[in-house]
Amino acid sequence: MAGCRGSLCCCCRWCCCCGERETRTPEELTILGETQEEEDEILPRKDYESLDYDRCINDPYLEVLETMDNKKGRRYEAVKWMVVFAIGVCTGLVGLFVDFFVRLFTQLKFGVVQSSVEECSQKGCLALSLLELLGFNLTFVFLASLLVLIEPVAAGSGIPEVKCYLNGVKVPGIVRLRTLLCKVLGVLFSVAGGLFVGKEGPMIHSGSVVGAGLPQFQSISLRKIQFNFPYFRSDRDKRDFVSAGAAAGVAAAFGAPIGGTLFSLEEGSSFWNQGLTWKVLFCSMSATFTLNFFRSGIQFGSWGSFQLPGLLNFGEFKCSDSDKKCHLWTAMDLGFFVVMGVIGGLLGATFNCLNKRLAKYRMRNVHPKPKLVRVLESLLVSLVTTVVVFVASMVLGECRQMSSSSQIGNDSFQLQVTEDVNSSIKTFFCPNDTYNDMATLFFNPQESAILQLFHQDGTFSPVTLALFFILYFLLACWTYGVSVPSGLFVPSLLCGAAFGRLVANVLKSYIGLGHIYSGTFALIGAAAFLGGVVRMTISLTVILIESTNEITYGLPIMVTLMVAKWTGDFFNKGIYDIHVGLRGVPLLEWETEVEMDKLRASDIMEPNLTYVYPHTRIQSLVSILRTTVHHAFPVVTENRGNEKEFMKGNQLISNNIKFKKSSILTRAGEQRKRSQSMKSYPSSELRNMCDEHIASEEPAEKEDLLQQMLERRYTPYPNLYPDQSPSEDWTMEERFRPLTFHGLILRSQLVTLLVRGVCYSESQSSASQPRLSYAEMAEDYPRYPDIHDLDLTLLNPRMIVDVTPYMNPSPFTVSPNTHVSQVFNLFRTMGLRHLPVVNAVGEIVGIVTRHNLTSEFLQARLRQHYQTI
């Protein structure tokens, strides 16, 4: 069966690729600059497993429900709230750890190099200063790359992987403790190493790992860490905690608890309810105030003052008291903001296009080679970045006059921001009362450079801002995707802030708009570029508003982000969606396209089924598990006595389908035609449609098959334990015989039954089979044993396993005639893993999984639909 499916996939994929080359129009090309000659897009892979958000209501679970009462339910809910609070606190502490050591390493590096530059500028030994800076940066980046070699999933920001997990896809290794350690330590060294990356994106991934691992009270990486904690042993609970952890990561990074909650909602979670909203918001608040409490105490010495809400602080936007004409923004400025949004969307689309091409190049030429090549690429990026930063700071900067007035706030936080802005000014090769504007931007931590662009009263040269933007744009695009933990928020904000400050300088100097506040335009430029790159709207608006602590910026930020998203979406997807697609992850969108309702469930389902019987021999189960890769199997029974009634000559009439054996590949199309003409009539009624073929063979006294099958639905499961499991050796008649559907059982459940020896002999009744409790069935979660690693020699292959107590007898099902939009909405909103397609008499005719609902698969099926019309 697996081989048949594989050949089908290859055939379909080949057909789709050929069809795309011939039929795609320029409007369908979604990548900026893509041409008809570009290689085929990467299709979603089938080796990704879905999370199972639906509960399995089997006998062990019902036993747990019998023992539940309101008191236990309230205790369970209280434990969940305490765990959510612990996730928030731990995420805040992770952020504190990252921030402390990044500051420590950065101050050490810049302190040594800056003193060396000041000394060598007089002695003429700047090459020595460059070597010192290279020594620091290359060492830090080398350590970051080594950590990624230990755990490759730790590379990048982790947001695409978290988005996939919240969407319901199990990405291997994404929420392991080893991933967290490599991510946290790696981002320390990559940021301190001078790469154009941020630590905010990895914080979201780190929070997700904390959310997934902390409620389990055990670790696969460190096997000694294990406690007997009976709660939250399911994908349903785990994904809720991952949503809370991701929101806590956003809240810790930006000091934006509401924005973090909206991020989890907007960027992936397909199942959401009011109770989860409160828990996620509470977790985000816990992370924000934990980080705020410790950072405020460490930096200001006043514990409990809560003055530093996040890792990235924008400071207070406030006009100078001496400038009475200054306003943060006016209604006339909205027109400029819209134009900036359009330009930001174009720049973001260009950034995404270039980065996608780089990522494809790495997939073809870097990743297949030895892992040392990835380390060398990271070192090359670090080398080029360091040289560009050093040379640009020393050669391309201009000496600008320092501002005589400073923005002085009334609180200690604003005093600290003003002090940071003034202390981060670099005066390389400039006389008194002037500063080197290029060195001020390049020779500082990225957060300090953002504060300079937001709050520095002194002017930056338009030439300097343009050169800085171009260099930073290209280097940041090259850097994102190398084998180091790296975020994209801060580089995008800094690049966009330079763009916005450049627009403000042009409007002030060349158009004469003196009322313009440069900090506002820098903020809008940052929002425009970041929105053009990541294509987030609701959550990013709230994050920026919370980071600025200025509600009046709500309208311009929202308008700018919406325009930037619309402009960028005209050319390609957001950067995270692009990298999800490059990994081949079957991500489900929020909804299907309107024209997809021309398809039915029978058009997209997988008709080739591998199934098990209610009572099956161990040798059959082992054969099925070892020869297939499916994660669930329908539990069915069949009526062999009536089998001949469904197979006449060269035609099969079964499962609401009439087709010829020689045209099995067109089964979906044949079923669509049949379902349109027959609607949802039972398969046994189809006998009347073919009387001209079988009238001579049918006995007159034969009972009506519909009545037989309806009666069969209410009879107990027959004791069927065939010696042969369903296999590819079966003929078409055997493979597509009518199968009455009774439930679904997961691969993990079958393996658990075999490992624990749950079986009985032919001479015994199935009641003698040992029973497993719910805790025993979930004991190995989330790492169930692999059937290929088990030693089953102690089990008698002739023993029989009764799977009916452990299967899910009432999963969600759909009719073959259900429209695709209904199938999609049911699958996505309920967080399903498998969706059986069952006809009117309870016969399973196919199954729908995540891979059958991806946009690429649906487009291919729609093209086949048009071809058959």
Buried (B, 14 or more C-beta within 10 A) or exposed (E): BEEEBEEBBEEBBEEBBEBBEEEEEEEEBBBBBBEEEEEEBEBBEBEBBBBBBBEBBBBBBEEEEEEEEEEEEEEEEEBBEEBBBBBBBBBBBBBBBBBBBBBEBBEEBBEBBBEBBBEBBEEEBBEBBBEBBBBBBBBBBBBBBBBBBEBBBBBBBBBBBBBBBBBBBBBEBBBBBBBBBBBBBBBBBBBBBBBBBBBBBBBBBBBBBBBBBBBBBBBBBEEEEEEEEEBBBBBBBBBBBBBBBBBBBBBBBBBBBBBBBBBBBBBBBBBBEEEBBEBBBBBBBBBBBBBBBBBBBBBBEEEEBBBBBBBBBBBBBBBBEEEEEBBBBEEEBBEBBBBBBBBBBBBBBBBBBBBBBBBBEBBEEBEEEEBEBBBBBBBEBBBEBBBBBBEBBBEBBBBBEBBEEBBEBEEBBBEBBBEBBBEBBBBBBBEEEBBBBBBBBBBBBBBBBBBBBBBBBBBBBBBBBBBBBEBBBBBBBBBBBBBBBBBBBBBBBBBBBBBBBBBBBBBBEEEEBEBBBBBBBBBBBBBBBBBBBBBBBBBBBBBBBBBBBBEEBBBBBBBBBBBBBBBBBEBBBBBBBBBBBBBBBBBBEEEBEEEBEBBBBBBBBBBBBBBBBBBBBBBBBBBBBEBBBBBBBBBBBBBEEBBEBBBBEEBBBBBBBBBEBEEBEBBBBBBBBBBEEBEEBBBBBBBEBBEEBBEEEEEEEEEEBBEBBBEBEEEEBEEBBEEEBBBEEBEBBBBBBBBBBBBBBBBBBBBBBBBEBBBBEEEEEBEEBEEBEBEBBBBBBBEBEEBEEBEBEEBEBEBBBBBBBBBBBEBBBBBBBBBBBBBBBBBBEBBBBBBBBBBBBBBBBBBBBBBBBBBBBBBBBBBBBEEEE
